[in-house]
Amino acid sequence: KAGVTQTPRYLIKTRGQQVTLSCSPISGHRSVSWYQQTPGQGLQFLFEYFSETQRNKGNFPGRFSGRQFSNSRSEMNVSTLELGDSALYLCASTWDRNSGANVLTFGAGSRLTVL
Amino acid sequence: KNEVEQSPQNLTAQEGEFITINCSYSVGISALHWLQQHPGGGIVSLFMLSSGKKKHGRLIATINIQEKHSSLHITASHPRDSAVYICAVRSSSGGGADGLTFGKGTHLIIQP
């Protein structure tokens, strides 16, 4: 069965722009979680969704937002981009509402460069 | 605040050696994950533990809840095991509703 699909894989934006990233989970998985990875901070939790509801949010500013659709696909949006937002953004899916208590399947990530 | 510490940060070993990577955390947890990340970014989930020990092939993961410590072992290491290994925990506070907290990772290089 198809894995977790993230699009786009690579993108370049300039400061002040906004970006939307997409994540399609494994068929049947209803939970999607998002993570940011940078060389300095490592992996950090952004937010997680289950059945279109945000269950948890990490310690990121309000410029970072997300949503989940009825087909479990999820998007995250970053507005007013800053240079420090350059990172690899990863999503992961699992079948249960408690994403951390189940094995996660990760997508390949979207690498964002902000110039 | 939950802290996750991994050791060592970097490890270079010869093919065939027994490898141990350690993870310590500071708060009660509901689950601990071991992840593998190869150059290029893809992350693979190796284990999810809440107690005891799990084995998959040459990989073994153990957890001691009382000591807040987990270890990942690789037996008969091979160059293809070269990767970053990341420990992540899910806090048991807040009804288990917190997101994962990650360690900084252990960079493992296995030389032929």
Interface residues (C-beta under 8 A of the other chain):
Chain A: S33 Y35 Q37 G42 L43 Q44 F45 L46 F47 E48 R55 N56 K57 G58 L88 L90 A92 N98 S99 G100 A101 N102 V103 L104 T105 F106 A108 G109 R111
Chain B: S30 A31 H33 L35 G41 G42 I43 V44 S45 M48 S50 I86 A88 V89 R90 G96 A97 D98 G99 L100 T101 F102 G103 K104 G105
